[in-house]
Amino acid sequence: MRWCVLAVALVVQGVAAQAPIERRPPPPPTGAQAPKDPDNVQDVPDGKAPQGGFPTIKVETRLVNVALNVMDGNGSPVGGLGREDFAIFEDGKPQKIAVFEKEATTPLSIVLAVDASESVLSSERLEKEAAKHFVNALLREQDELDLMEFSDVVRELVPFTNQKKRIEVGLNGIQHGDATALYDAVYLASQRLSETSAADGRRRVVVLITDGGDTVKGANYVRALEQAQRAGAMVYSIIIVPIYADAGRNTAGEHALIQMAQDTGGKYYYVVDPKDLEPAFRHVSDDLRTQYLLGYYAPRRGKDDSYRTIKVRMTNEALQGKYELRYRAGYYADAR
């Protein structure tokens, strides 16, 4: 999401940049990445004219970005679609698509959170190598990645960086633990993502490697999901399942991760053999590289902290049942 301030008579009111720790909105984007929204310009009574003689109108609008994956019946990405092929709705009301990219090239902020409990790290060398290959394949100059591990507690091993060598060193420093603070990890990862710049339509992503179990009293599922939604983070879960028929398998935890992925526009993958981690990471990378980006200006409703639902559909009725659309279910109006 991006904050924009529009003004009539070519008068633009800027928002000063603030340090992330102060939790202020980032500076407004400029140029082609922040198209003006004439539909949101409103009259201001008794406006005073500046020296040029033109009254100034100041209106705040929020640009809501929606990363969208379109899949065919085989689960393969569908390309070549245009702006006219989609309709977008907020709380059931149609919105004008102001931004459209056929293949999202916007920067990525990624938190890679690795479950370091003994139940997951069964083949440590393969898991670390797969993660390293994922980082090397996905991370571009404009992207950044934060590395976390979680077991008894959540530990940030490497803060946001695009230096691949630093991330590799962090992966080599993962330490085992007994418990699994899964929802604390989602909560804290989302919190860190909310502190990243929202400029240039940056996409925020949490990639989890875990078996789905949460054994620590801390953040629960509801709090973790809300924090992810407030950050606008897509949650991708790589679910480690040592034995499909294992009586101790945490199916409830797995289902929670699946639901979280669906609500945030992410995806989940099952891994039974550690050798399958490499293809799972590749699927995540491909998924992020084949997304469409849709943006619309959210209607203002005064001071509002409500959750607003998002719906995207194909405008061609013949395609509505043919393709699967995957995107986040909504956002909080007061979130950054």
Order of alpha helices (4+ residues) and beta strands (2+ residues): beta-beta-beta-beta-beta-beta-alpha-beta-beta-alpha-alpha-beta-alpha-beta-alpha-beta-alpha-beta-beta-alpha-beta-beta
